[in-house]
């Protein structure tokens, strides 16, 4: 069993947590946002943990709004060996840096997180975001390191079940904590006329998808919407498709729009900064992302927070983001008739923020994470974990 390196949990001193993550403050995308939310949750009252966060990826934007109890070590970011060296250095002197628990923020970081947990003789908690954990990991080292994981948190039930279908862990070791939405920057509002003019979208019925356009991630539903656009235009003559986001798959999608004869209905807006997302989401008459690879999909919550009707997918975890149809349409991306019906239904829905969105509030996120941490990292829980049985 694990032996506590400190009496923090018993003496009332703040819990100390080492958080290994891809990026957070100064990072872009859904995982970076999740990691920022998690840092705030862990450091907030009543848990009030002190968090040492070691990002693997250097920031691409200014690092700001880091909570006082979070030590965000951007000097750890860099090449793999540089990162490993910083992690080991942060954990090697147990007498100076005793951690009550190690949180691994991505399955790809698990081997180095396992090293930290072994050095610290502290419990290891793994976070699963989505598609990277749905199938057996290609790295034998990652697969072996799973035996050192004491507990895991998945952002969706779908991801938990896919992970357990191949990983050597038990269901009771897993927790589901969905992503959250801070609604303060969002809310319903008029379409900005300058943006409509910029993209030639005045007097158009606008479908919108917002996400990275990566050739490695052709699962977000762009193709399904493009394929349907000629047919949809027969029923909605003024329909247009606004694609927000950028990446190396953009040329292929642009060529496809040309080939389908719908280039005049498709607008590629490029990368949208985080602070501008609400204004772009408010341009939409429906947010559509009927994909196959979402581990959750924070952007669905952001669209809902703007009062925009949403189309999610039955083929991934996005159905959980809309509470299995309570807050949006759920369609089968392999069935064009289902996707079409869902889009047309969404276009008829009123613009309003669903009350059920409170389920994903920041306050609920903090409560859920505080409960998980107390369950997984307290000395009482530690004494019940027989890690050596899994290592043998």
ZAMARGU-4260 file (C-alpha; in steps of 0.2 Angstrom, whole numbers, plus 5000, padded with zeros to 4 digits):
<rodrens>
0) 5000/5000/5000 | 5005/5018/4998 | 5013/5027/5013 | 5009/5045/5015 | 5024/5057/5014
5) 5016/5070/5024 | 5002/5072/5037 | 4993/5086/5026 | 4977/5076/5025 | 4977/5072/5044
10) 4983/5089/5051 | 4972/5100/5041 | 4986/5108/5031 | 4982/5111/5012 | 4983/5096/5001
15) 4998/5096/4989 | 4994/5090/4971 | 5006/5088/4957 | 4997/5090/4940 | 5005/5085/4924
20) 4996/5092/4909 | 4998/5096/4891 | 4994/5114/4893 | 4983/5126/4902 | 4986/5144/4904
25) 4991/5152/4888 | 4985/5137/4879 | 4972/5135/4866 | 4958/5122/4863 | 4946/5112/4874
30) 4959/5102/4884 | 4968/5118/4889 | 4952/5125/4895 | 4948/5110/4905 | 4965/5110/4913
35) 4963/5129/4918 | 4946/5124/4925 | 4953/5110/4934 | 4967/5121/4942 | 4954/5133/4948
40) 4943/5119/4955 | 4958/5111/4965 | 4964/5127/4972 | 4947/5134/4977 | 4938/5133/4994
45) 4934/5122/5003 | 4948/5110/4996 | 4960/5124/4994 | 4974/5113/4987 | 4991/5120/4982
50) 4994/5114/4965 | 5011/5112/4955 | 5006/5111/4937 | 5019/5106/4924 | 5014/5109/4906
55) 5021/5099/4892 | 5018/5111/4879 | 5024/5129/4879 | 5011/5143/4880 | 5005/5151/4863
60) 4997/5165/4872 | 5000/5176/4887 | 4999/5167/4903 | 4987/5176/4914 | 4974/5173/4928
65) 4983/5159/4936 | 4976/5156/4954 | 4986/5161/4969 | 4988/5143/4975 | 4993/5136/4958
70) 5012/5136/4953 | 5011/5135/4934 | 5029/5130/4929 | 5031/5135/4910 | 5049/5131/4912
75) 5045/5113/4912 | 5038/5114/4894 | 5048/5108/4880 | 5055/5092/4872 | 5051/5075/4880
80) 5068/5073/4889 | 5067/5091/4895 | 5050/5088/4902 | 5054/5072/4910 | 5069/5080/4919
85) 5058/5094/4926 | 5045/5081/4932 | 5059/5070/4941 | 5067/5086/4948 | 5050/5091/4955
90) 5047/5075/4964 | 5064/5068/4968 | 5067/5077/4985 | 5052/5069/4994 | 5057/5078/5010
95) 5055/5095/5002 | 5041/5092/4990 | 5029/5079/4997 | 5013/5078/4986 | 4997/5070/4992
100) 4993/5064/4975 | 4998/5065/4956 | 4986/5069/4943 | 4990/5064/4925 | 4981/5076/4913
105) 4983/5065/4897 | 4985/5047/4894 | 5001/5051/4883 | 5009/5058/4899 | 5006/5043/4909
110) 5023/5035/4909 | 5031/5051/4917 | 5017/5053/4929 | 5019/5035/4934 | 5038/5039/4938
115) 5032/5054/4949 | 5020/5043/4958 | 5033/5030/4962 | 5046/5042/4968 | 5033/5051/4979
120) 5024/5035/4984 | 5008/5044/4981 | 4992/5039/4972 | 4990/5042/4954 | 4974/5049/4946
125) 4973/5048/4927 | 4961/5060/4917 | 4954/5053/4900 | 4947/5066/4888 | 4941/5056/4873
130) 4947/5047/4858 | 4965/5044/4863 | 4958/5033/4877 | 4945/5024/4867 | 4956/5010/4859
135) 4971/5001/4866 | 4985/5014/4866 | 4999/5011/4853 | 5013/5013/4866 | 5017/4998/4876
140) 5025/5009/4890 | 5008/5018/4892 | 4999/5002/4892 | 5011/4995/4906 | 5010/5011/4916
145) 4991/5009/4917 | 4994/4996/4931 | 5001/5009/4942 | 4985/5020/4940 | 4974/5020/4956
150) 4959/5030/4949 | 4954/5038/4934 | 4942/5052/4929 | 4933/5052/4912 | 4924/5067/4905
155) 4910/5056/4899 | 4902/5040/4902 | 4905/5035/4884 | 4924/5038/4886 | 4924/5028/4902
160) 4916/5013/4894 | 4927/5013/4879 | 4942/5014/4890 | 4937/5000/4901 | 4934/4989/4886
165) 4953/4987/4885 | 4962/4994/4900 | 4967/4984/4915 | 4956/4994/4927 | 4940/4991/4936
170) 4924/5001/4934 | 4924/5006/4952 | 4941/5014/4950 | 4933/5026/4938 | 4923/5042/4940
175) 4914/5053/4927 | 4916/5072/4929 | 4909/5081/4914 | 4917/5098/4908 | 4909/5114/4913
180) 4904/5131/4906 | 4907/5148/4914 | 4892/5156/4906 | 4897/5174/4911 | 4905/5178/4893
185) 4890/5170/4884 | 4872/5173/4884 | 4860/5177/4869 | 4862/5192/4859 | 4860/5199/4842
190) 4871/5195/4827 | 4885/5207/4825 | 4882/5216/4809 | 4900/5219/4805 | 4904/5200/4806
195) 4889/5197/4795 | 4896/5210/4782 | 4913/5203/4783 | 4908/5186/4778 | 4893/5190/4767
200) 4880/5182/4778 | 4867/5196/4779 | 4850/5188/4777 | 4856/5170/4778 | 4851/5156/4788
205) 4868/5151/4796 | 4874/5134/4801 | 4890/5135/4811 | 4903/5122/4816 | 4918/5128/4827
210) 4933/5117/4829 | 4950/5112/4824 | 4952/5107/4805 | 4965/5094/4807 | 4968/5080/4794
215) 4970/5068/4809 | 4953/5073/4816 | 4941/5071/4801 | 4927/5066/4813 | 4919/5082/4818
220) 4905/5082/4806 | 4911/5094/4793 | 4909/5082/4779 | 4892/5076/4784 | 4885/5094/4784
225) 4894/5098/4767 | 4886/5083/4759 | 4869/5088/4764 | 4870/5106/4760 | 4864/5105/4742
230) 4849/5095/4748 | 4846/5107/4763 | 4846/5122/4751 | 4831/5115/4742 | 4821/5117/4759
235) 4830/5132/4766 | 4835/5143/4750 | 4845/5155/4760 | 4856/5143/4770 | 4874/5145/4773
240) 4888/5136/4782 | 4900/5145/4793 | 4916/5135/4797 | 4926/5142/4811 | 4943/5135/4815
245) 4959/5132/4805 | 4971/5118/4801 | 4979/5107/4788 | 4962/5099/4783 | 4955/5116/4777
250) 4961/5114/4759 | 4952/5098/4757 | 4936/5104/4764 | 4937/5120/4753 | 4940/5108/4738
255) 4925/5098/4743 | 4914/5113/4744 | 4919/5118/4726 | 4916/5100/4720 | 4899/5100/4727
260) 4895/5116/4719 | 4891/5125/4736 | 4907/5136/4738 | 4895/5151/4738 | 4886/5144/4753
265) 4902/5140/4763 | 4913/5152/4773 | 4929/5147/4781 | 4932/5160/4795 | 4949/5153/4801
270) 4955/5153/4819 | 4943/5162/4831 | 4952/5168/4847 | 4944/5163/4864 | 4937/5180/4868
275) 4928/5181/4851 | 4919/5164/4852 | 4903/5171/4859 | 4901/5184/4845 | 4904/5170/4832
280) 4892/5158/4840 | 4878/5171/4841 | 4879/5172/4821 | 4872/5154/4821 | 4854/5149/4818
285) 4860/5132/4823 | 4877/5125/4829 | 4880/5108/4820 | 4894/5096/4824 | 4887/5078/4821
290) 4904/5069/4823 | 4911/5053/4828 | 4926/5057/4839 | 4921/5069/4853 | 4926/5064/4870
295) 4913/5077/4877 | 4913/5094/4867 | 4914/5110/4877 | 4909/5120/4862 | 4892/5112/4862
300) 4890/5120/4880 | 4896/5136/4874 | 4884/5137/4859 | 4869/5132/4871 | 4875/5146/4883
305) 4872/5158/4869 | 4855/5151/4866 | 4859/5143/4850 | 4850/5127/4845 | 4863/5112/4844
310) 4865/5096/4834 | 4875/5083/4842 | 4879/5065/4838 | 4874/5048/4844 | 4891/5041/4839
315) 4901/5049/4852 | 4900/5058/4869 | 4893/5074/4862 | 4876/5066/4866 | 4880/5068/4884
320) 4884/5087/4882 | 4866/5089/4877 | 4860/5077/4890 | 4854/5064/4878 | 4842/5075/4868
325) 4836/5086/4883 | 4846/5101/4877 | 4848/5098/4858 | 4846/5086/4843 | 4855/5070/4843
330) 4858/5062/4826 | 4866/5047/4818 | 4881/5054/4807 | 4880/5038/4797 | 4862/5042/4792
335) 4860/5057/4781 | 4841/5057/4784 | 4844/5058/4802 | 4857/5072/4801 | 4845/5082/4789
340) 4830/5080/4801 | 4840/5085/4816 | 4847/5101/4807 | 4829/5106/4801 | 4822/5103/4818
345) 4836/5113/4826 | 4832/5128/4814 | 4814/5128/4821 | 4819/5129/4839 | 4818/5145/4849
350) 4834/5154/4854 | 4835/5152/4873 | 4847/5145/4886 | 4841/5129/4892 | 4839/5128/4911
355) 4847/5111/4911 | 4863/5119/4907 | 4866/5122/4925 | 4871/5104/4926 | 4887/5109/4919
360) 4890/5124/4930 | 4907/5129/4936 | 4901/5126/4954 | 4895/5109/4950 | 4912/5105/4942
365) 4921/5111/4958 | 4910/5100/4969 | 4912/5085/4959 | 4931/5087/4958 | 4933/5090/4977
370) 4923/5074/4980 | 4935/5064/4968 | 4950/5071/4976 | 4945/5068/4994 | 4940/5050/4988
375) 4956/5046/4979 | 4970/5056/4989 | 4965/5056/5007 | 4975/5044/5019 | 4960/5034/5023
380) 4958/5030/5004 | 4976/5027/5002 | 4977/5014/5015 | 4964/5004/5006 | 4973/5004/4989
385) 4984/4988/4986 | 4994/4994/4972 | 5007/4981/4973 | 4994/4968/4968 | 4992/4976/4951
390) 5011/4979/4948 | 5015/4960/4951
</rodrens>
